[in-house]
């Protein structure tokens, strides 16, 4: 494992539309290998443009070891094509604060598959921090970290 970066926090969020079964959405999120991991959660409710209820669910993982395990499951669950897509777009997927953003297909997650998708996704934000100033840029260090967790 590359020791120059540390994944220390993860936020998993999605919108539950009025037409969706909240239990199925919860199952899709659990299928991302959260298991019995201790999570903080927040539920926000709002009214949509047409008066329909929109529920946003946010789960947070704050333990670095649990974040690493979660990201390892996500990363290894992605196809080689999706991992290549992440590698090629890594610069645009990491913000100035060191957060990596992934969007996972909600319907595929319900079926136990992990696939990148931008439309109505489960959003994942993994926060990294530099723990060693040596060697390469921050994005390069995150890329090395992702390569190291690949099984």
Secondary structure, 3 states (H helix, E strand, C coil): CCCCEEEEEEEEEEEECCCCCHHHHHHHHHCCCCCCCCCEEEEEEEECCCCCEEEEEEEEECCHHHHHHHHHHHHHHCCHHHHHHHHHCHHHHECCCCEEEEEEEHHHHHCCCCCECCCCEEEEEEEEEECCCCCCCHHHHHHHHHHHHCC
